[in-house]
Amino acid sequence: GDVKPDGIAFDPHSPGTTQTITAQVAFVRQVLSEIDQVAQMGNHLESLRKMGQDAAATAAKDPAKAAVVQDAKAFDDKLSAVEAKMIDLRNTGRSEDAFRQPVQLYERISWMIGQMIGGNGSGGGDLGPTEQQVAVNEGFKQELAAIKAQYDALIKTDVPAFEALLRRNGINPVVP
């Protein structure tokens, strides 16, 4: 295809313009950044859950530390409650799982962006995001902000409190 003066290659039969291609790229980058934020928070929560599960397993070996096992379960429940807003924790990877439970933020953002970048071969036709895509993503951004606030509260308050509880009980937490 031809190359426009700003260096963007285009198909001469495409309905897209430099402005629509630029808008599409900017939107896709924004949405990919949102996906990355969700993935990073989810991965960190998984690491923290593993820390809690390991601590519970250590505490379970000592009957005097039964309360620590209960606290570890409560800690895991708090982490899971936030993570479950980002991804369905019951999903086993089978394709039917998406039909059993409502999909969460990560999947919904991924599906929207998949349509734009042509995951199914349709692509965006060099057109900018639609008003509906922008509106849906605004909802996603609000949902992400609410989840991030909950995540930040866990990291600021609950994680240090749980780590201190473990140390008081002679369990050295392996902090992710």
Chimera marker file (.cmm) of the C-alpha trace (Angstrom):
<marker_set name="trace">
<marker id="1" x="0.000" y="0.000" z="0.000" r="1" g="1" b="0" radius="0.5"/>
<marker id="2" x="0.844" y="3.633" z="-0.191" r="1" g="1" b="0" radius="0.5"/>
<marker id="3" x="2.472" y="5.586" z="2.615" r="1" g="1" b="0" radius="0.5"/>
<marker id="4" x="0.951" y="8.865" z="3.764" r="1" g="1" b="0" radius="0.5"/>
<marker id="5" x="3.272" y="11.822" z="4.525" r="1" g="1" b="0" radius="0.5"/>
<marker id="6" x="3.197" y="11.048" z="8.269" r="1" g="1" b="0" radius="0.5"/>
<marker id="7" x="4.633" y="7.571" z="7.594" r="1" g="1" b="0" radius="0.5"/>
<marker id="8" x="1.389" y="5.595" z="8.061" r="1" g="1" b="0" radius="0.5"/>
<marker id="9" x="0.957" y="2.909" z="5.424" r="1" g="1" b="0" radius="0.5"/>
<marker id="10" x="-2.567" y="2.403" z="4.186" r="1" g="1" b="0" radius="0.5"/>
<marker id="11" x="-4.604" y="0.364" z="1.799" r="1" g="1" b="0" radius="0.5"/>
<marker id="12" x="-5.856" y="2.716" z="-0.929" r="1" g="1" b="0" radius="0.5"/>
<marker id="13" x="-9.241" y="0.953" z="-0.773" r="1" g="1" b="0" radius="0.5"/>
<marker id="14" x="-9.573" y="1.447" z="2.977" r="1" g="1" b="0" radius="0.5"/>
<marker id="15" x="-12.179" y="3.923" z="4.234" r="1" g="1" b="0" radius="0.5"/>
<marker id="16" x="-9.698" y="4.972" z="6.924" r="1" g="1" b="0" radius="0.5"/>
<marker id="17" x="-7.892" y="8.293" z="7.122" r="1" g="1" b="0" radius="0.5"/>
<marker id="18" x="-4.774" y="9.352" z="8.988" r="1" g="1" b="0" radius="0.5"/>
<marker id="19" x="-7.027" y="10.712" z="11.734" r="1" g="1" b="0" radius="0.5"/>
<marker id="20" x="-9.105" y="7.541" z="12.103" r="1" g="1" b="0" radius="0.5"/>
<marker id="21" x="-6.035" y="5.302" z="12.067" r="1" g="1" b="0" radius="0.5"/>
<marker id="22" x="-4.363" y="7.510" z="14.688" r="1" g="1" b="0" radius="0.5"/>
<marker id="23" x="-7.528" y="7.444" z="16.817" r="1" g="1" b="0" radius="0.5"/>
<marker id="24" x="-7.758" y="3.662" z="16.515" r="1" g="1" b="0" radius="0.5"/>
<marker id="25" x="-4.116" y="3.154" z="17.510" r="1" g="1" b="0" radius="0.5"/>
<marker id="26" x="-4.447" y="5.525" z="20.492" r="1" g="1" b="0" radius="0.5"/>
<marker id="27" x="-7.618" y="3.771" z="21.662" r="1" g="1" b="0" radius="0.5"/>
<marker id="28" x="-6.115" y="0.308" z="21.280" r="1" g="1" b="0" radius="0.5"/>
<marker id="29" x="-3.034" y="1.377" z="23.246" r="1" g="1" b="0" radius="0.5"/>
<marker id="30" x="-5.226" y="2.789" z="26.012" r="1" g="1" b="0" radius="0.5"/>
<marker id="31" x="-7.264" y="-0.405" z="26.256" r="1" g="1" b="0" radius="0.5"/>
<marker id="32" x="-4.158" y="-2.599" z="26.173" r="1" g="1" b="0" radius="0.5"/>
<marker id="33" x="-2.815" y="-0.535" z="29.073" r="1" g="1" b="0" radius="0.5"/>
<marker id="34" x="-6.022" y="-1.256" z="31.001" r="1" g="1" b="0" radius="0.5"/>
<marker id="35" x="-5.633" y="-4.982" z="30.290" r="1" g="1" b="0" radius="0.5"/>
<marker id="36" x="-2.046" y="-4.780" z="31.526" r="1" g="1" b="0" radius="0.5"/>
<marker id="37" x="-3.134" y="-3.078" z="34.771" r="1" g="1" b="0" radius="0.5"/>
<marker id="38" x="-5.715" y="-5.771" z="35.422" r="1" g="1" b="0" radius="0.5"/>
<marker id="39" x="-3.203" y="-8.534" z="34.666" r="1" g="1" b="0" radius="0.5"/>
<marker id="40" x="-0.544" y="-7.016" z="36.944" r="1" g="1" b="0" radius="0.5"/>
<marker id="41" x="-2.970" y="-6.645" z="39.844" r="1" g="1" b="0" radius="0.5"/>
<marker id="42" x="-4.287" y="-10.169" z="39.305" r="1" g="1" b="0" radius="0.5"/>
<marker id="43" x="-0.801" y="-11.654" z="39.178" r="1" g="1" b="0" radius="0.5"/>
<marker id="44" x="0.199" y="-9.847" z="42.368" r="1" g="1" b="0" radius="0.5"/>
<marker id="45" x="-2.958" y="-11.014" z="44.146" r="1" g="1" b="0" radius="0.5"/>
<marker id="46" x="-2.199" y="-14.584" z="43.055" r="1" g="1" b="0" radius="0.5"/>
<marker id="47" x="1.297" y="-14.282" z="44.532" r="1" g="1" b="0" radius="0.5"/>
<marker id="48" x="-0.121" y="-12.918" z="47.784" r="1" g="1" b="0" radius="0.5"/>
<marker id="49" x="-2.673" y="-15.717" z="47.922" r="1" g="1" b="0" radius="0.5"/>
<marker id="50" x="0.143" y="-18.238" z="47.490" r="1" g="1" b="0" radius="0.5"/>
<marker id="51" x="2.029" y="-16.562" z="50.351" r="1" g="1" b="0" radius="0.5"/>
<marker id="52" x="-1.069" y="-16.899" z="52.546" r="1" g="1" b="0" radius="0.5"/>
<marker id="53" x="-1.647" y="-20.512" z="51.561" r="1" g="1" b="0" radius="0.5"/>
<marker id="54" x="1.977" y="-21.398" z="52.290" r="1" g="1" b="0" radius="0.5"/>
<marker id="55" x="1.752" y="-19.673" z="55.666" r="1" g="1" b="0" radius="0.5"/>
<marker id="56" x="-1.467" y="-21.549" z="56.466" r="1" g="1" b="0" radius="0.5"/>
<marker id="57" x="0.207" y="-24.844" z="55.584" r="1" g="1" b="0" radius="0.5"/>
<marker id="58" x="3.099" y="-24.003" z="57.921" r="1" g="1" b="0" radius="0.5"/>
<marker id="59" x="0.749" y="-22.930" z="60.720" r="1" g="1" b="0" radius="0.5"/>
<marker id="60" x="-1.387" y="-26.049" z="60.302" r="1" g="1" b="0" radius="0.5"/>
<marker id="61" x="1.564" y="-28.150" z="61.512" r="1" g="1" b="0" radius="0.5"/>
<marker id="62" x="1.277" y="-26.534" z="64.964" r="1" g="1" b="0" radius="0.5"/>
<marker id="63" x="-2.083" y="-26.984" z="66.757" r="1" g="1" b="0" radius="0.5"/>
<marker id="64" x="-1.353" y="-23.834" z="68.793" r="1" g="1" b="0" radius="0.5"/>
<marker id="65" x="-1.503" y="-21.798" z="65.572" r="1" g="1" b="0" radius="0.5"/>
<marker id="66" x="-5.029" y="-22.762" z="64.494" r="1" g="1" b="0" radius="0.5"/>
<marker id="67" x="-6.021" y="-19.083" z="64.628" r="1" g="1" b="0" radius="0.5"/>
<marker id="68" x="-3.330" y="-18.282" z="62.062" r="1" g="1" b="0" radius="0.5"/>
<marker id="69" x="-4.851" y="-20.834" z="59.697" r="1" g="1" b="0" radius="0.5"/>
<marker id="70" x="-8.230" y="-19.115" z="60.095" r="1" g="1" b="0" radius="0.5"/>
<marker id="71" x="-6.660" y="-15.684" z="59.572" r="1" g="1" b="0" radius="0.5"/>
<marker id="72" x="-4.913" y="-16.963" z="56.437" r="1" g="1" b="0" radius="0.5"/>
<marker id="73" x="-8.250" y="-18.189" z="55.113" r="1" g="1" b="0" radius="0.5"/>
<marker id="74" x="-9.835" y="-14.787" z="55.818" r="1" g="1" b="0" radius="0.5"/>
<marker id="75" x="-6.864" y="-13.080" z="54.089" r="1" g="1" b="0" radius="0.5"/>
<marker id="76" x="-7.298" y="-15.332" z="51.049" r="1" g="1" b="0" radius="0.5"/>
<marker id="77" x="-11.017" y="-14.568" z="50.981" r="1" g="1" b="0" radius="0.5"/>
<marker id="78" x="-10.320" y="-10.810" z="50.909" r="1" g="1" b="0" radius="0.5"/>
<marker id="79" x="-7.789" y="-11.162" z="48.113" r="1" g="1" b="0" radius="0.5"/>
<marker id="80" x="-10.046" y="-13.518" z="46.153" r="1" g="1" b="0" radius="0.5"/>
<marker id="81" x="-13.001" y="-11.141" z="46.439" r="1" g="1" b="0" radius="0.5"/>
<marker id="82" x="-11.041" y="-8.410" z="44.659" r="1" g="1" b="0" radius="0.5"/>
<marker id="83" x="-9.427" y="-10.755" z="42.135" r="1" g="1" b="0" radius="0.5"/>
<marker id="84" x="-12.818" y="-12.294" z="41.292" r="1" g="1" b="0" radius="0.5"/>
<marker id="85" x="-13.940" y="-8.891" z="39.994" r="1" g="1" b="0" radius="0.5"/>
<marker id="86" x="-11.166" y="-9.066" z="37.407" r="1" g="1" b="0" radius="0.5"/>
<marker id="87" x="-11.317" y="-12.713" z="36.362" r="1" g="1" b="0" radius="0.5"/>
<marker id="88" x="-13.569" y="-15.670" z="37.130" r="1" g="1" b="0" radius="0.5"/>
<marker id="89" x="-11.572" y="-17.707" z="39.644" r="1" g="1" b="0" radius="0.5"/>
<marker id="90" x="-13.771" y="-20.756" z="39.001" r="1" g="1" b="0" radius="0.5"/>
<marker id="91" x="-12.765" y="-20.875" z="35.353" r="1" g="1" b="0" radius="0.5"/>
<marker id="92" x="-10.916" y="-24.098" z="34.623" r="1" g="1" b="0" radius="0.5"/>
<marker id="93" x="-9.920" y="-23.070" z="31.119" r="1" g="1" b="0" radius="0.5"/>
<marker id="94" x="-12.585" y="-25.094" z="29.351" r="1" g="1" b="0" radius="0.5"/>
<marker id="95" x="-14.383" y="-23.123" z="26.669" r="1" g="1" b="0" radius="0.5"/>
<marker id="96" x="-17.741" y="-23.829" z="28.301" r="1" g="1" b="0" radius="0.5"/>
<marker id="97" x="-16.719" y="-22.011" z="31.492" r="1" g="1" b="0" radius="0.5"/>
<marker id="98" x="-17.397" y="-18.626" z="29.901" r="1" g="1" b="0" radius="0.5"/>
<marker id="99" x="-21.042" y="-19.643" z="29.585" r="1" g="1" b="0" radius="0.5"/>
<marker id="100" x="-21.424" y="-20.890" z="33.163" r="1" g="1" b="0" radius="0.5"/>
<marker id="101" x="-20.534" y="-17.692" z="34.987" r="1" g="1" b="0" radius="0.5"/>
<marker id="102" x="-20.584" y="-14.042" z="33.958" r="1" g="1" b="0" radius="0.5"/>
<marker id="103" x="-17.252" y="-12.944" z="32.552" r="1" g="1" b="0" radius="0.5"/>
<marker id="104" x="-15.297" y="-10.424" z="34.570" r="1" g="1" b="0" radius="0.5"/>
<marker id="105" x="-13.418" y="-7.250" z="33.662" r="1" g="1" b="0" radius="0.5"/>
<marker id="106" x="-10.316" y="-8.849" z="32.116" r="1" g="1" b="0" radius="0.5"/>
<marker id="107" x="-12.335" y="-10.997" z="29.732" r="1" g="1" b="0" radius="0.5"/>
<marker id="108" x="-14.718" y="-8.200" z="28.781" r="1" g="1" b="0" radius="0.5"/>
<marker id="109" x="-11.909" y="-5.778" z="27.962" r="1" g="1" b="0" radius="0.5"/>
<marker id="110" x="-10.072" y="-8.504" z="26.038" r="1" g="1" b="0" radius="0.5"/>
<marker id="111" x="-13.135" y="-9.351" z="23.976" r="1" g="1" b="0" radius="0.5"/>
<marker id="112" x="-13.720" y="-5.715" z="23.058" r="1" g="1" b="0" radius="0.5"/>
<marker id="113" x="-10.127" y="-5.115" z="22.020" r="1" g="1" b="0" radius="0.5"/>
<marker id="114" x="-10.002" y="-8.429" z="20.157" r="1" g="1" b="0" radius="0.5"/>
<marker id="115" x="-12.711" y="-7.173" z="17.835" r="1" g="1" b="0" radius="0.5"/>
<marker id="116" x="-10.822" y="-3.945" z="17.206" r="1" g="1" b="0" radius="0.5"/>
<marker id="117" x="-7.445" y="-5.485" z="16.456" r="1" g="1" b="0" radius="0.5"/>
<marker id="118" x="-8.918" y="-8.217" z="14.330" r="1" g="1" b="0" radius="0.5"/>
<marker id="119" x="-8.516" y="-11.278" z="16.491" r="1" g="1" b="0" radius="0.5"/>
<marker id="120" x="-11.195" y="-12.904" z="14.354" r="1" g="1" b="0" radius="0.5"/>
<marker id="121" x="-9.831" y="-11.517" z="11.107" r="1" g="1" b="0" radius="0.5"/>
<marker id="122" x="-12.318" y="-8.654" z="10.887" r="1" g="1" b="0" radius="0.5"/>
<marker id="123" x="-10.000" y="-5.900" z="12.143" r="1" g="1" b="0" radius="0.5"/>
<marker id="124" x="-11.038" y="-2.336" z="12.611" r="1" g="1" b="0" radius="0.5"/>
<marker id="125" x="-10.924" y="-1.379" z="8.943" r="1" g="1" b="0" radius="0.5"/>
<marker id="126" x="-8.583" y="1.513" z="9.760" r="1" g="1" b="0" radius="0.5"/>
<marker id="127" x="-11.517" y="3.267" z="11.375" r="1" g="1" b="0" radius="0.5"/>
<marker id="128" x="-11.382" y="4.905" z="14.767" r="1" g="1" b="0" radius="0.5"/>
<marker id="129" x="-13.242" y="3.528" z="17.764" r="1" g="1" b="0" radius="0.5"/>
<marker id="130" x="-17.007" y="3.788" z="17.623" r="1" g="1" b="0" radius="0.5"/>
<marker id="131" x="-18.938" y="5.914" z="20.098" r="1" g="1" b="0" radius="0.5"/>
<marker id="132" x="-20.223" y="2.674" z="21.620" r="1" g="1" b="0" radius="0.5"/>
<marker id="133" x="-16.695" y="1.308" z="22.089" r="1" g="1" b="0" radius="0.5"/>
<marker id="134" x="-15.573" y="4.539" z="23.735" r="1" g="1" b="0" radius="0.5"/>
<marker id="135" x="-18.645" y="4.526" z="26.010" r="1" g="1" b="0" radius="0.5"/>
<marker id="136" x="-18.175" y="0.873" z="26.957" r="1" g="1" b="0" radius="0.5"/>
<marker id="137" x="-14.515" y="1.509" z="27.699" r="1" g="1" b="0" radius="0.5"/>
<marker id="138" x="-15.436" y="4.474" z="29.912" r="1" g="1" b="0" radius="0.5"/>
<marker id="139" x="-17.479" y="2.009" z="31.964" r="1" g="1" b="0" radius="0.5"/>
<marker id="140" x="-14.516" y="-0.368" z="32.036" r="1" g="1" b="0" radius="0.5"/>
<marker id="141" x="-12.229" y="2.453" z="33.224" r="1" g="1" b="0" radius="0.5"/>
<marker id="142" x="-14.630" y="3.296" z="36.061" r="1" g="1" b="0" radius="0.5"/>
<marker id="143" x="-14.837" y="-0.366" z="37.045" r="1" g="1" b="0" radius="0.5"/>
<marker id="144" x="-11.047" y="-0.643" z="36.899" r="1" g="1" b="0" radius="0.5"/>
<marker id="145" x="-10.656" y="2.442" z="39.109" r="1" g="1" b="0" radius="0.5"/>
<marker id="146" x="-13.004" y="0.973" z="41.726" r="1" g="1" b="0" radius="0.5"/>
<marker id="147" x="-11.150" y="-2.357" z="41.688" r="1" g="1" b="0" radius="0.5"/>
<marker id="148" x="-7.794" y="-0.575" z="41.888" r="1" g="1" b="0" radius="0.5"/>
<marker id="149" x="-8.987" y="1.349" z="44.952" r="1" g="1" b="0" radius="0.5"/>
<marker id="150" x="-9.891" y="-1.947" z="46.638" r="1" g="1" b="0" radius="0.5"/>
<marker id="151" x="-6.575" y="-3.469" z="45.541" r="1" g="1" b="0" radius="0.5"/>
<marker id="152" x="-4.630" y="-0.469" z="46.862" r="1" g="1" b="0" radius="0.5"/>
<marker id="153" x="-6.419" y="-0.732" z="50.228" r="1" g="1" b="0" radius="0.5"/>
<marker id="154" x="-5.445" y="-4.412" z="50.472" r="1" g="1" b="0" radius="0.5"/>
<marker id="155" x="-1.814" y="-3.643" z="49.639" r="1" g="1" b="0" radius="0.5"/>
<marker id="156" x="-1.648" y="-0.694" z="52.051" r="1" g="1" b="0" radius="0.5"/>
<marker id="157" x="-3.491" y="-2.202" z="55.009" r="1" g="1" b="0" radius="0.5"/>
<marker id="158" x="-4.349" y="-5.897" z="54.828" r="1" g="1" b="0" radius="0.5"/>
<marker id="159" x="-1.073" y="-7.234" z="53.439" r="1" g="1" b="0" radius="0.5"/>
<marker id="160" x="1.189" y="-5.538" z="56.042" r="1" g="1" b="0" radius="0.5"/>
<marker id="161" x="-1.229" y="-6.543" z="58.837" r="1" g="1" b="0" radius="0.5"/>
<marker id="162" x="-1.212" y="-10.182" z="57.705" r="1" g="1" b="0" radius="0.5"/>
<marker id="163" x="2.571" y="-10.216" z="57.350" r="1" g="1" b="0" radius="0.5"/>
<marker id="164" x="2.917" y="-8.765" z="60.878" r="1" g="1" b="0" radius="0.5"/>
<marker id="165" x="0.527" y="-11.425" z="62.217" r="1" g="1" b="0" radius="0.5"/>
<marker id="166" x="2.650" y="-14.148" z="60.634" r="1" g="1" b="0" radius="0.5"/>
<marker id="167" x="5.863" y="-12.733" z="62.084" r="1" g="1" b="0" radius="0.5"/>
<marker id="168" x="4.285" y="-12.503" z="65.556" r="1" g="1" b="0" radius="0.5"/>
<marker id="169" x="3.534" y="-16.212" z="65.222" r="1" g="1" b="0" radius="0.5"/>
<marker id="170" x="7.045" y="-17.128" z="64.160" r="1" g="1" b="0" radius="0.5"/>
<marker id="171" x="6.195" y="-17.597" z="60.488" r="1" g="1" b="0" radius="0.5"/>
<marker id="172" x="8.449" y="-15.739" z="58.107" r="1" g="1" b="0" radius="0.5"/>
<marker id="173" x="6.239" y="-14.783" z="55.144" r="1" g="1" b="0" radius="0.5"/>
<marker id="174" x="7.746" y="-15.140" z="51.691" r="1" g="1" b="0" radius="0.5"/>
<marker id="175" x="6.668" y="-11.780" z="50.338" r="1" g="1" b="0" radius="0.5"/>
<marker id="176" x="6.118" y="-11.688" z="46.576" r="1" g="1" b="0" radius="0.5"/>
<link id1="1" id2="2" r="1" g="1" b="0" radius="0.2"/>
<link id1="2" id2="3" r="1" g="1" b="0" radius="0.2"/>
<link id1="3" id2="4" r="1" g="1" b="0" radius="0.2"/>
<link id1="4" id2="5" r="1" g="1" b="0" radius="0.2"/>
<link id1="5" id2="6" r="1" g="1" b="0" radius="0.2"/>
<link id1="6" id2="7" r="1" g="1" b="0" radius="0.2"/>
<link id1="7" id2="8" r="1" g="1" b="0" radius="0.2"/>
<link id1="8" id2="9" r="1" g="1" b="0" radius="0.2"/>
<link id1="9" id2="10" r="1" g="1" b="0" radius="0.2"/>
<link id1="10" id2="11" r="1" g="1" b="0" radius="0.2"/>
<link id1="11" id2="12" r="1" g="1" b="0" radius="0.2"/>
<link id1="12" id2="13" r="1" g="1" b="0" radius="0.2"/>
<link id1="13" id2="14" r="1" g="1" b="0" radius="0.2"/>
<link id1="14" id2="15" r="1" g="1" b="0" radius="0.2"/>
<link id1="15" id2="16" r="1" g="1" b="0" radius="0.2"/>
<link id1="16" id2="17" r="1" g="1" b="0" radius="0.2"/>
<link id1="17" id2="18" r="1" g="1" b="0" radius="0.2"/>
<link id1="18" id2="19" r="1" g="1" b="0" radius="0.2"/>
<link id1="19" id2="20" r="1" g="1" b="0" radius="0.2"/>
<link id1="20" id2="21" r="1" g="1" b="0" radius="0.2"/>
<link id1="21" id2="22" r="1" g="1" b="0" radius="0.2"/>
<link id1="22" id2="23" r="1" g="1" b="0" radius="0.2"/>
<link id1="23" id2="24" r="1" g="1" b="0" radius="0.2"/>
<link id1="24" id2="25" r="1" g="1" b="0" radius="0.2"/>
<link id1="25" id2="26" r="1" g="1" b="0" radius="0.2"/>
<link id1="26" id2="27" r="1" g="1" b="0" radius="0.2"/>
<link id1="27" id2="28" r="1" g="1" b="0" radius="0.2"/>
<link id1="28" id2="29" r="1" g="1" b="0" radius="0.2"/>
<link id1="29" id2="30" r="1" g="1" b="0" radius="0.2"/>
<link id1="30" id2="31" r="1" g="1" b="0" radius="0.2"/>
<link id1="31" id2="32" r="1" g="1" b="0" radius="0.2"/>
<link id1="32" id2="33" r="1" g="1" b="0" radius="0.2"/>
<link id1="33" id2="34" r="1" g="1" b="0" radius="0.2"/>
<link id1="34" id2="35" r="1" g="1" b="0" radius="0.2"/>
<link id1="35" id2="36" r="1" g="1" b="0" radius="0.2"/>
<link id1="36" id2="37" r="1" g="1" b="0" radius="0.2"/>
<link id1="37" id2="38" r="1" g="1" b="0" radius="0.2"/>
<link id1="38" id2="39" r="1" g="1" b="0" radius="0.2"/>
<link id1="39" id2="40" r="1" g="1" b="0" radius="0.2"/>
<link id1="40" id2="41" r="1" g="1" b="0" radius="0.2"/>
<link id1="41" id2="42" r="1" g="1" b="0" radius="0.2"/>
<link id1="42" id2="43" r="1" g="1" b="0" radius="0.2"/>
<link id1="43" id2="44" r="1" g="1" b="0" radius="0.2"/>
<link id1="44" id2="45" r="1" g="1" b="0" radius="0.2"/>
<link id1="45" id2="46" r="1" g="1" b="0" radius="0.2"/>
<link id1="46" id2="47" r="1" g="1" b="0" radius="0.2"/>
<link id1="47" id2="48" r="1" g="1" b="0" radius="0.2"/>
<link id1="48" id2="49" r="1" g="1" b="0" radius="0.2"/>
<link id1="49" id2="50" r="1" g="1" b="0" radius="0.2"/>
<link id1="50" id2="51" r="1" g="1" b="0" radius="0.2"/>
<link id1="51" id2="52" r="1" g="1" b="0" radius="0.2"/>
<link id1="52" id2="53" r="1" g="1" b="0" radius="0.2"/>
<link id1="53" id2="54" r="1" g="1" b="0" radius="0.2"/>
<link id1="54" id2="55" r="1" g="1" b="0" radius="0.2"/>
<link id1="55" id2="56" r="1" g="1" b="0" radius="0.2"/>
<link id1="56" id2="57" r="1" g="1" b="0" radius="0.2"/>
<link id1="57" id2="58" r="1" g="1" b="0" radius="0.2"/>
<link id1="58" id2="59" r="1" g="1" b="0" radius="0.2"/>
<link id1="59" id2="60" r="1" g="1" b="0" radius="0.2"/>
<link id1="60" id2="61" r="1" g="1" b="0" radius="0.2"/>
<link id1="61" id2="62" r="1" g="1" b="0" radius="0.2"/>
<link id1="62" id2="63" r="1" g="1" b="0" radius="0.2"/>
<link id1="63" id2="64" r="1" g="1" b="0" radius="0.2"/>
<link id1="64" id2="65" r="1" g="1" b="0" radius="0.2"/>
<link id1="65" id2="66" r="1" g="1" b="0" radius="0.2"/>
<link id1="66" id2="67" r="1" g="1" b="0" radius="0.2"/>
<link id1="67" id2="68" r="1" g="1" b="0" radius="0.2"/>
<link id1="68" id2="69" r="1" g="1" b="0" radius="0.2"/>
<link id1="69" id2="70" r="1" g="1" b="0" radius="0.2"/>
<link id1="70" id2="71" r="1" g="1" b="0" radius="0.2"/>
<link id1="71" id2="72" r="1" g="1" b="0" radius="0.2"/>
<link id1="72" id2="73" r="1" g="1" b="0" radius="0.2"/>
<link id1="73" id2="74" r="1" g="1" b="0" radius="0.2"/>
<link id1="74" id2="75" r="1" g="1" b="0" radius="0.2"/>
<link id1="75" id2="76" r="1" g="1" b="0" radius="0.2"/>
<link id1="76" id2="77" r="1" g="1" b="0" radius="0.2"/>
<link id1="77" id2="78" r="1" g="1" b="0" radius="0.2"/>
<link id1="78" id2="79" r="1" g="1" b="0" radius="0.2"/>
<link id1="79" id2="80" r="1" g="1" b="0" radius="0.2"/>
<link id1="80" id2="81" r="1" g="1" b="0" radius="0.2"/>
<link id1="81" id2="82" r="1" g="1" b="0" radius="0.2"/>
<link id1="82" id2="83" r="1" g="1" b="0" radius="0.2"/>
<link id1="83" id2="84" r="1" g="1" b="0" radius="0.2"/>
<link id1="84" id2="85" r="1" g="1" b="0" radius="0.2"/>
<link id1="85" id2="86" r="1" g="1" b="0" radius="0.2"/>
<link id1="86" id2="87" r="1" g="1" b="0" radius="0.2"/>
<link id1="87" id2="88" r="1" g="1" b="0" radius="0.2"/>
<link id1="88" id2="89" r="1" g="1" b="0" radius="0.2"/>
<link id1="89" id2="90" r="1" g="1" b="0" radius="0.2"/>
<link id1="90" id2="91" r="1" g="1" b="0" radius="0.2"/>
<link id1="91" id2="92" r="1" g="1" b="0" radius="0.2"/>
<link id1="92" id2="93" r="1" g="1" b="0" radius="0.2"/>
<link id1="93" id2="94" r="1" g="1" b="0" radius="0.2"/>
<link id1="94" id2="95" r="1" g="1" b="0" radius="0.2"/>
<link id1="95" id2="96" r="1" g="1" b="0" radius="0.2"/>
<link id1="96" id2="97" r="1" g="1" b="0" radius="0.2"/>
<link id1="97" id2="98" r="1" g="1" b="0" radius="0.2"/>
<link id1="98" id2="99" r="1" g="1" b="0" radius="0.2"/>
<link id1="99" id2="100" r="1" g="1" b="0" radius="0.2"/>
<link id1="100" id2="101" r="1" g="1" b="0" radius="0.2"/>
<link id1="101" id2="102" r="1" g="1" b="0" radius="0.2"/>
<link id1="102" id2="103" r="1" g="1" b="0" radius="0.2"/>
<link id1="103" id2="104" r="1" g="1" b="0" radius="0.2"/>
<link id1="104" id2="105" r="1" g="1" b="0" radius="0.2"/>
<link id1="105" id2="106" r="1" g="1" b="0" radius="0.2"/>
<link id1="106" id2="107" r="1" g="1" b="0" radius="0.2"/>
<link id1="107" id2="108" r="1" g="1" b="0" radius="0.2"/>
<link id1="108" id2="109" r="1" g="1" b="0" radius="0.2"/>
<link id1="109" id2="110" r="1" g="1" b="0" radius="0.2"/>
<link id1="110" id2="111" r="1" g="1" b="0" radius="0.2"/>
<link id1="111" id2="112" r="1" g="1" b="0" radius="0.2"/>
<link id1="112" id2="113" r="1" g="1" b="0" radius="0.2"/>
<link id1="113" id2="114" r="1" g="1" b="0" radius="0.2"/>
<link id1="114" id2="115" r="1" g="1" b="0" radius="0.2"/>
<link id1="115" id2="116" r="1" g="1" b="0" radius="0.2"/>
<link id1="116" id2="117" r="1" g="1" b="0" radius="0.2"/>
<link id1="117" id2="118" r="1" g="1" b="0" radius="0.2"/>
<link id1="118" id2="119" r="1" g="1" b="0" radius="0.2"/>
<link id1="119" id2="120" r="1" g="1" b="0" radius="0.2"/>
<link id1="120" id2="121" r="1" g="1" b="0" radius="0.2"/>
<link id1="121" id2="122" r="1" g="1" b="0" radius="0.2"/>
<link id1="122" id2="123" r="1" g="1" b="0" radius="0.2"/>
<link id1="123" id2="124" r="1" g="1" b="0" radius="0.2"/>
<link id1="124" id2="125" r="1" g="1" b="0" radius="0.2"/>
<link id1="125" id2="126" r="1" g="1" b="0" radius="0.2"/>
<link id1="126" id2="127" r="1" g="1" b="0" radius="0.2"/>
<link id1="127" id2="128" r="1" g="1" b="0" radius="0.2"/>
<link id1="128" id2="129" r="1" g="1" b="0" radius="0.2"/>
<link id1="129" id2="130" r="1" g="1" b="0" radius="0.2"/>
<link id1="130" id2="131" r="1" g="1" b="0" radius="0.2"/>
<link id1="131" id2="132" r="1" g="1" b="0" radius="0.2"/>
<link id1="132" id2="133" r="1" g="1" b="0" radius="0.2"/>
<link id1="133" id2="134" r="1" g="1" b="0" radius="0.2"/>
<link id1="134" id2="135" r="1" g="1" b="0" radius="0.2"/>
<link id1="135" id2="136" r="1" g="1" b="0" radius="0.2"/>
<link id1="136" id2="137" r="1" g="1" b="0" radius="0.2"/>
<link id1="137" id2="138" r="1" g="1" b="0" radius="0.2"/>
<link id1="138" id2="139" r="1" g="1" b="0" radius="0.2"/>
<link id1="139" id2="140" r="1" g="1" b="0" radius="0.2"/>
<link id1="140" id2="141" r="1" g="1" b="0" radius="0.2"/>
<link id1="141" id2="142" r="1" g="1" b="0" radius="0.2"/>
<link id1="142" id2="143" r="1" g="1" b="0" radius="0.2"/>
<link id1="143" id2="144" r="1" g="1" b="0" radius="0.2"/>
<link id1="144" id2="145" r="1" g="1" b="0" radius="0.2"/>
<link id1="145" id2="146" r="1" g="1" b="0" radius="0.2"/>
<link id1="146" id2="147" r="1" g="1" b="0" radius="0.2"/>
<link id1="147" id2="148" r="1" g="1" b="0" radius="0.2"/>
<link id1="148" id2="149" r="1" g="1" b="0" radius="0.2"/>
<link id1="149" id2="150" r="1" g="1" b="0" radius="0.2"/>
<link id1="150" id2="151" r="1" g="1" b="0" radius="0.2"/>
<link id1="151" id2="152" r="1" g="1" b="0" radius="0.2"/>
<link id1="152" id2="153" r="1" g="1" b="0" radius="0.2"/>
<link id1="153" id2="154" r="1" g="1" b="0" radius="0.2"/>
<link id1="154" id2="155" r="1" g="1" b="0" radius="0.2"/>
<link id1="155" id2="156" r="1" g="1" b="0" radius="0.2"/>
<link id1="156" id2="157" r="1" g="1" b="0" radius="0.2"/>
<link id1="157" id2="158" r="1" g="1" b="0" radius="0.2"/>
<link id1="158" id2="159" r="1" g="1" b="0" radius="0.2"/>
<link id1="159" id2="160" r="1" g="1" b="0" radius="0.2"/>
<link id1="160" id2="161" r="1" g="1" b="0" radius="0.2"/>
<link id1="161" id2="162" r="1" g="1" b="0" radius="0.2"/>
<link id1="162" id2="163" r="1" g="1" b="0" radius="0.2"/>
<link id1="163" id2="164" r="1" g="1" b="0" radius="0.2"/>
<link id1="164" id2="165" r="1" g="1" b="0" radius="0.2"/>
<link id1="165" id2="166" r="1" g="1" b="0" radius="0.2"/>
<link id1="166" id2="167" r="1" g="1" b="0" radius="0.2"/>
<link id1="167" id2="168" r="1" g="1" b="0" radius="0.2"/>
<link id1="168" id2="169" r="1" g="1" b="0" radius="0.2"/>
<link id1="169" id2="170" r="1" g="1" b="0" radius="0.2"/>
<link id1="170" id2="171" r="1" g="1" b="0" radius="0.2"/>
<link id1="171" id2="172" r="1" g="1" b="0" radius="0.2"/>
<link id1="172" id2="173" r="1" g="1" b="0" radius="0.2"/>
<link id1="173" id2="174" r="1" g="1" b="0" radius="0.2"/>
<link id1="174" id2="175" r="1" g="1" b="0" radius="0.2"/>
<link id1="175" id2="176" r="1" g="1" b="0" radius="0.2"/>
</marker_set>
